[in-house]
Amino acid sequence: MALVPYNEESIAPVHKPQRQFEFLGHQLTIRQDWSRLGVAAVVWDAAVVLCEYLTQHPHLVAGRQVLELGAGTGLAGMVAALAGGSVTVTERAEALEHLREAVVSNMENSGHGIVIKELDWTHDHSDFPPVYDVILGADIIYVEETFPDLLRTLLHFTKPATNVILSCKIRYERDRKFLSMMKDFFTVRKIFFDSPRDIHLYSAIRKT
């Protein structure tokens, strides 16, 4: 049997052991662990596009209190911090240590502190005050069963002026269902579309 030489370029990005990015003059190295943690431990295109958008529009987060929901590897939160935001990144308990490792290894000597907190959308959030100006979410609206809890979480954390920025790959019609659910409580508009990667960015402001 012939041996096939190992070629990392032939591996799907989500299955690579690590990926490297450069944003705002900083090198960020993200270790991925698809086999153990699945979707929470890899970098998705939606996160990369959101990071690119934030580097082009840093005023959206600079000097603001920023919360990232379903942060996964924390890439978007780290870029928001590099752009001048005061950032809190959140994840479920089982993915929190991987998130912590990514943030600490990349940001420890950057001069930009990031708060890392556990957040389960199904739990009560009364001990987690809604003090945020911006909420970020990258590829967090793909599981329909989570939609009611995610919407409840967004309603808890938003004030009338809070800007919710969602970066989404619309894979199924059900993904549009969440955007429709949001429109009962938020004014939602598309702010960017990355055609090559099929990523939509939306901004949502709470209705008064």
Buried (B, 14 or more C-beta within 10 A) or exposed (E): EEEEEEEEEEEEEBEBEEBEBEBBEBEBEBBBBBEEBEBBBBBBBBBBBBBBBBBEBBEBBBEBBBBBBBBBBBBBBBBBBBBBBBBBBBBBEEBBEBBBBBBEEBBEEEEBEBEBEBBBBEEEBEEBEBEBBBBBBBBBBBEEEBBEEBBBBBBBBBEEEBBBBBBBBBEEEEBEEBBEBBEEBBEBEEBBEBEEEBBBBBBBBBEE
